[in-house]
Amino acid sequence: MSALFGDMDLVGSDGVNGRVNIRSGITVGYVPQQAWILNSTVKDNILFGRPMVRELYDRVLDTCALRQDLLQLSDSDETVIGEKGVNLSGGQKQRVSLARAVYSGADLYLLDDPLSAVDSHVGKHIARKVLDSRTGIIGNKTRLLITNQLFVLPDVDLIVVLKDATILANHHHHHHRAQESLPTTIIWPFLAHSLAVILLHHWPAVCF
């Protein structure tokens, strides 16, 4: 993520240097590992200054698994979230942050471990309704996901396993899409103690 945002350069031990750039004109939806929340309503946090499109907004609430949460809040999506989201759980804050990115309609999504703050059931819902190339609301966009959740593997194109800024393994997965059993043994020893950078859909938004 730091490299994509221009905060880190590649400096190889063999003297090979480089940068990763996002192509000009590409819009980015970023979901940080620590959700950033406005001291405003839930709705304002999702719209983030963009006009209300009711059909899209309702779909985002459903796909990001926020509908049940709104039923529990005193004023639904008009509930004011306290400073730093103090009246929301970690999972709720992460899903509001994800909903903001999804509603933006960006070309490229950088998702920094958004599944870590939600339980397994919700995580699988988000993977299916948001991330999946066939059924997800952003399924036709480039999605770069950092995670150690194995259940997302059936829908990925490329897995790069990182530890201490070093690539431990990489694997092109798209040719296994049709198979029920994926070769997870290839990456499982690494994922047990590492995070994987997963490219879920290859679209020319990033150049190296």
Secondary structure, DSSP 8 states (H G I E B T S, - for coil): -TTTTTS--EE-TTS-EE--EE-TT--EEEE-SS----SSBHHHHHHTT----HHHHHHHHHHTT-HHHHHHSTTGGG-B--GGGTTS-HHHHHHHHHHHHHHHT-SEEEEESGGGGS-HHHHHHHIIIII-TTT-TTTTSEEEEEE--GGGGGG-SEEEEEETTEEEEEEE-GGGTT-SS--GGGTHHHHTSSEEEEE-S--TTEE-
